[in-house]
Amino acid sequence: LLWVIFSLISFLDLDTACAQKSDFEPVTIELTSEERAWLYSHPIIRFSGDPAYLPLEAFSADGKYIGIFADILDLLESRLDARFERVPLSTWSEAVRMAEAGEVDFLSESTHSGRDKLFTNPHTVIPVVIIAPKGTPTLSSPAELNGRKVAVVKGYKVHTPFREANPEINFVEVGSTRDGLLMVTTGGVDAFISTPLTASYLMSELGLENLSIIGYTGAIIKLGFGVRRNAPQLVSILNRALSTITELEKLAFRVKWSANKFEPPQVQLTPEEGAWLKAHPVIRLVFPKGHEPSLMKDDEGRFTGVMADYWNLLSNRLGID
């Protein structure tokens, strides 16, 4: 059940779960004297990210940093009263090279990439899925891809454990998520590994109605910031600022960039998962107290709030009470 719920969370209709973006409250961040001194001595902090990873992040044609992570960065910059210089690049590999050369101070990065950097706490966690042409049977095991061509984006370290665990798969490196999806569409590869948010966003944008999610790798991406090793103060500064961003604020950013971009996907369950749900038509949950306004009770004793909306959406998609 936990795996079913986790798999679905990335696909929730966030426009329903959080129909209106609220104004962000002013926040005061208490920094140590050392952290304040570091910010004072670094009036411009250079940043870069993935240039083609919408709705999470990208650089537009005119060099503007956009997407969910861009909105998070804007909020951090405002709350820290700092200045982040966003450095536009054409490929993720170029962003990695600049970070390794110390040409940028920090970049958007998975916190388990293994690169020689310091990492902040993650601000976003998403699963990694397998995409193939519609009509491809749902995978019960990654081993079913053995001997087939599967595209992965070059430089994405999150794929490393999956690749090491499945040496019989013929992995093909591509330059971007867009390239990977197009290769599946044209038959250049049999499948592509990506995140559901970015893949669904681009599938809608490109009109790729012949693709679907056929399985999960079992991996998750924890996304935060990778910071150059000689700037530990920046890590603690960013962590303090990240801790002020609420789940409702993150949800508002996802609504902004995800609403109406794609249709809710079909829920695909394994035979074992379907049998378990059939044997458990009523599932009881315990909700904790003290999470207002994310979770509250109305005058009639019904749960309301974002967490309740999440569960209602999961229940509707799964057909359970």
C-alpha positions as CSV (number, residue, x, y, z in Angstrom):
1,L,0.0,0.0,0.0
2,L,2.8,2.4,0.9
3,W,4.4,1.9,-2.5
4,V,1.1,2.5,-4.3
5,I,0.5,5.7,-2.4
6,F,4.1,6.9,-3.0
7,S,3.8,6.2,-6.7
8,L,0.7,8.2,-7.0
9,I,1.7,11.3,-5.0
10,S,3.8,12.7,-7.9
11,F,0.7,12.6,-10.2
12,L,-1.9,14.3,-8.0
13,D,-4.0,17.0,-9.6
14,L,-2.4,19.8,-7.7
15,D,-4.8,22.4,-9.1
16,T,-7.5,20.6,-7.2
17,A,-5.4,20.1,-4.1
18,C,-4.5,23.7,-3.8
19,A,-6.8,25.7,-6.0
20,Q,-5.5,29.2,-5.1
21,K,-2.0,30.4,-4.5
22,S,-1.8,32.4,-1.3
23,D,0.6,35.3,-0.7
24,F,3.8,34.4,1.0
25,E,4.3,35.7,4.5
26,P,7.4,37.8,5.3
27,V,10.0,35.7,7.0
28,T,13.0,36.8,9.2
29,I,15.9,34.4,9.0
30,E,18.3,34.4,11.9
31,L,21.9,34.1,10.7
32,T,25.0,33.6,12.8
33,S,27.6,36.4,12.7
34,E,29.8,34.2,10.6
35,E,27.0,33.6,8.1
36,R,26.2,37.3,7.9
37,A,29.9,38.1,7.3
38,W,30.1,35.5,4.5
39,L,27.1,37.1,2.8
40,Y,28.5,40.6,3.2
41,S,31.8,39.4,1.6
42,H,30.0,37.7,-1.3
43,P,27.6,40.4,-2.7
44,I,27.0,38.2,-5.8
45,I,26.5,34.5,-5.6
46,R,26.7,32.6,-8.9
47,F,24.2,29.8,-9.5
48,S,23.2,27.5,-12.4
49,G,20.9,24.6,-13.0
50,D,19.6,22.2,-15.6
51,P,18.7,24.2,-18.8
52,A,16.0,21.7,-20.0
53,Y,14.1,20.2,-17.0
54,L,10.7,21.8,-16.9
55,P,8.5,22.1,-15.0
56,L,11.3,21.8,-12.4
57,E,13.8,24.2,-14.0
58,A,15.1,25.5,-17.3
59,F,16.7,28.5,-18.9
60,S,14.4,30.3,-21.4
61,A,15.6,31.4,-24.9
62,D,16.4,34.8,-23.4
63,G,18.5,33.3,-20.6
64,K,15.9,33.6,-17.8
65,Y,15.8,30.9,-15.1
66,I,12.3,29.5,-14.9
67,G,10.3,26.7,-13.3
68,I,9.4,25.4,-9.8
69,F,13.0,25.6,-8.6
70,A,13.4,29.1,-10.0
71,D,10.5,30.2,-7.9
72,I,12.1,28.5,-4.8
73,L,15.4,30.3,-5.6
74,D,13.6,33.7,-5.9
75,L,12.0,33.1,-2.5
76,L,15.4,32.2,-0.9
77,E,17.0,35.3,-2.5
78,S,14.3,37.5,-1.1
79,R,14.3,36.1,2.4
80,L,18.1,36.2,2.6
81,D,18.3,39.7,1.1
82,A,21.1,38.2,-1.1
83,R,21.8,38.5,-4.8
84,F,22.0,35.3,-6.9
85,E,23.4,35.6,-10.4
86,R,21.8,33.0,-12.5
87,V,24.2,31.7,-15.2
88,P,22.4,30.4,-18.3
89,L,23.9,27.3,-19.9
90,S,22.9,25.1,-22.8
91,T,23.4,21.6,-21.3
92,W,23.5,20.0,-17.9
93,S,27.0,18.6,-18.5
94,E,28.1,22.2,-18.9
95,A,26.6,23.1,-15.6
96,V,28.4,20.2,-13.9
97,R,31.7,21.3,-15.5
98,M,31.3,24.9,-14.3
99,A,30.5,23.7,-10.8
100,E,33.5,21.4,-10.7
101,A,35.7,24.2,-11.9
102,G,34.4,26.6,-9.3
103,E,32.9,28.9,-11.9
104,V,29.6,28.9,-10.0
105,D,29.0,28.8,-6.3
106,F,26.1,26.4,-6.3
107,L,23.8,24.6,-8.6
108,S,20.5,22.7,-8.5
109,E,21.5,19.1,-7.8
110,S,20.4,15.8,-6.4
111,T,21.7,15.5,-2.9
112,H,23.0,12.0,-3.5
113,S,24.8,12.6,-6.8
114,G,28.2,11.6,-5.3
115,R,29.9,14.6,-6.9
116,D,32.6,16.4,-5.0
117,K,30.4,19.1,-3.5
118,L,28.7,20.0,-0.3
119,F,24.9,19.5,-0.3
120,T,22.0,21.3,1.3
121,N,19.0,19.5,2.7
122,P,16.6,18.4,-0.1
123,H,13.6,20.7,-1.0
124,T,11.9,18.3,-3.4
125,V,11.6,14.5,-3.5
126,I,10.3,12.7,-6.6
127,P,10.3,9.1,-7.9
128,V,12.1,7.9,-11.1
129,V,9.9,6.1,-13.7
130,I,10.2,4.1,-16.9
131,I,8.5,5.5,-20.0
132,A,7.7,3.5,-23.2
133,P,5.3,3.5,-26.1
134,K,1.7,3.0,-25.2
135,G,0.7,-0.6,-25.4
136,T,3.9,-1.8,-23.8
137,P,3.0,-4.1,-20.9
138,T,3.5,-2.8,-17.4
139,L,6.8,-4.0,-15.9
140,S,6.8,-6.3,-12.9
141,S,10.6,-6.2,-12.8
142,P,13.3,-4.1,-14.4
143,A,14.9,-7.4,-15.6
144,E,12.2,-7.4,-18.3
145,L,14.2,-4.7,-20.0
146,N,17.3,-6.9,-20.3
147,G,18.8,-6.7,-23.8
148,R,16.7,-3.7,-24.7
149,K,17.8,-0.1,-25.3
150,V,16.9,2.3,-22.5
151,A,17.8,6.0,-22.7
152,V,19.1,8.0,-19.7
153,V,20.2,11.6,-19.6
154,K,24.0,12.0,-19.6
155,G,25.4,13.2,-16.3
156,Y,22.3,12.3,-14.1
157,K,23.9,10.4,-11.2
158,V,20.6,9.2,-9.9
159,H,20.6,6.6,-12.6
160,T,23.9,5.0,-11.5
161,P,22.5,2.5,-8.9
162,F,19.8,1.4,-11.3
163,R,22.4,0.9,-14.1
164,E,24.7,-1.0,-11.8
165,A,21.9,-3.2,-10.6
166,N,20.8,-4.0,-14.2
167,P,23.9,-4.6,-16.3
168,E,22.0,-6.6,-18.9
169,I,20.1,-3.5,-20.1
170,N,21.6,-1.6,-23.0
171,F,21.7,2.0,-21.7
172,V,21.9,4.8,-24.2
173,E,23.0,8.3,-23.0
174,V,21.1,11.3,-24.4
175,G,21.5,15.0,-23.9
176,S,18.2,15.9,-22.3
177,T,14.8,14.7,-21.3
178,R,13.3,16.0,-24.5
179,D,15.9,13.9,-26.5
180,G,15.0,10.8,-24.5
181,L,11.3,11.1,-25.1
182,L,11.8,11.8,-28.8
183,M,14.0,8.7,-29.1
184,V,11.3,6.5,-27.6
185,T,8.7,8.0,-30.0
186,T,10.9,7.4,-33.1
187,G,11.9,3.9,-32.0
188,G,15.5,4.7,-31.4
189,V,15.2,3.2,-27.9
190,D,12.7,1.0,-26.2
191,A,12.3,3.0,-23.1
192,F,13.4,6.1,-21.2
193,I,14.1,6.7,-17.5
194,S,12.9,10.1,-16.1
195,T,10.8,11.7,-13.5
196,P,7.0,11.8,-14.0
197,L,6.8,15.6,-13.6
198,T,9.3,16.5,-16.3
199,A,8.3,13.6,-18.6
200,S,4.5,14.4,-18.4
201,Y,5.2,18.1,-18.9
202,L,7.2,17.6,-22.1
203,M,4.9,14.9,-23.4
204,S,2.1,17.4,-23.3
205,E,4.2,20.2,-24.7
206,L,5.5,18.0,-27.6
207,G,2.1,16.3,-28.2
208,L,3.6,12.9,-27.6
209,E,0.4,11.0,-26.9
210,N,1.9,7.6,-27.8
211,L,4.0,7.3,-24.6
212,S,3.1,6.2,-21.1
213,I,4.7,5.2,-17.8
214,I,5.1,1.4,-17.6
215,G,6.9,1.1,-14.3
216,Y,9.1,2.4,-11.5
217,T,12.8,2.0,-11.0
218,G,12.5,2.0,-7.2
219,A,14.7,5.1,-7.1
220,I,13.8,8.5,-5.8
221,I,15.5,11.8,-6.5
222,K,16.2,14.1,-3.5
223,L,16.8,17.5,-5.1
224,G,18.5,20.4,-3.3
225,F,21.6,22.4,-4.0
226,G,25.2,21.4,-4.5
227,V,27.7,23.9,-3.1
228,R,31.4,24.3,-3.8
229,R,33.4,22.6,-1.1
230,N,35.2,25.8,0.1
231,A,31.8,27.5,1.0
232,P,30.4,25.6,4.0
233,Q,28.8,28.8,5.2
234,L,26.7,29.0,2.1
235,V,25.3,25.5,2.8
236,S,24.2,26.5,6.3
237,I,22.8,29.8,5.0
238,L,20.8,28.0,2.3
239,N,19.6,25.3,4.8
240,R,18.3,28.0,7.1
241,A,16.4,29.7,4.2
242,L,15.1,26.4,2.9
243,S,13.6,25.5,6.4
244,T,11.4,28.6,6.1
245,I,9.6,27.4,3.0
246,T,6.4,25.6,3.9
247,E,4.8,22.7,2.1
248,L,1.9,25.0,1.1
249,E,4.4,27.4,-0.6
250,K,6.0,24.5,-2.5
251,L,2.6,23.3,-3.5
252,A,1.7,26.7,-4.8
253,F,4.8,26.6,-7.1
254,R,3.8,23.2,-8.4
255,V,0.3,24.4,-9.1
256,K,1.7,27.3,-11.0
257,W,3.9,25.2,-13.2
258,S,1.8,22.0,-13.4
259,A,-1.8,23.0,-13.5
260,N,-3.6,22.1,-16.8
261,K,-0.3,20.9,-18.4
262,F,-1.3,17.3,-18.7
263,E,-4.1,14.9,-18.0
264,P,-4.1,12.8,-14.8
265,P,-2.3,9.5,-15.8
266,Q,-3.9,6.1,-15.7
267,V,-3.1,4.3,-12.4
268,Q,-1.2,1.1,-13.2
269,L,-1.0,-1.5,-10.5
270,T,0.7,-4.9,-10.3
271,P,-1.6,-7.9,-9.9
272,E,-0.4,-8.2,-6.3
273,E,-1.3,-4.6,-5.6
274,G,-4.7,-4.9,-7.2
275,A,-5.4,-8.1,-5.2
276,W,-4.4,-6.3,-1.9
277,L,-6.7,-3.4,-2.6
278,K,-9.6,-5.7,-3.4
279,A,-9.0,-7.6,-0.1
280,H,-8.9,-4.2,1.7
281,P,-11.8,-2.1,0.4
282,V,-11.7,0.1,3.5
283,I,-8.4,1.5,4.7
284,R,-8.1,3.3,8.0
285,L,-5.7,6.2,8.4
286,V,-4.6,8.1,11.5
287,F,-4.0,11.8,11.0
288,P,-1.8,13.7,13.5
289,K,-2.8,16.8,15.3
290,G,-1.1,20.2,15.1
291,H,-0.7,20.5,11.3
292,E,-3.1,23.4,10.6
293,P,-3.9,24.5,8.0
294,S,-2.5,21.5,6.2
295,L,-4.9,19.3,8.2
296,M,-8.0,20.4,10.2
297,K,-11.4,19.2,11.2
298,D,-14.6,21.1,10.3
299,D,-17.6,21.6,12.5
300,E,-19.0,18.3,11.3
301,G,-15.9,16.3,12.2
302,R,-14.7,15.9,8.6
303,F,-11.0,16.3,7.8
304,T,-10.1,19.3,5.6
305,G,-7.0,20.9,4.3
306,V,-4.2,20.0,1.8
307,M,-3.3,16.6,3.4
308,A,-7.0,15.6,3.4
309,D,-7.3,16.7,-0.3
310,Y,-4.3,14.5,-1.1
311,W,-5.9,11.5,0.5
312,N,-9.2,12.2,-1.2
313,L,-7.5,12.3,-4.6
314,L,-5.6,9.1,-3.9
315,S,-8.9,7.4,-2.8
316,N,-10.7,8.5,-6.0
317,R,-7.8,7.3,-8.2
318,L,-7.6,4.0,-6.5
319,G,-11.3,3.5,-6.0
320,I,-11.1,2.9,-2.2
321,D,-12.8,4.4,0.9
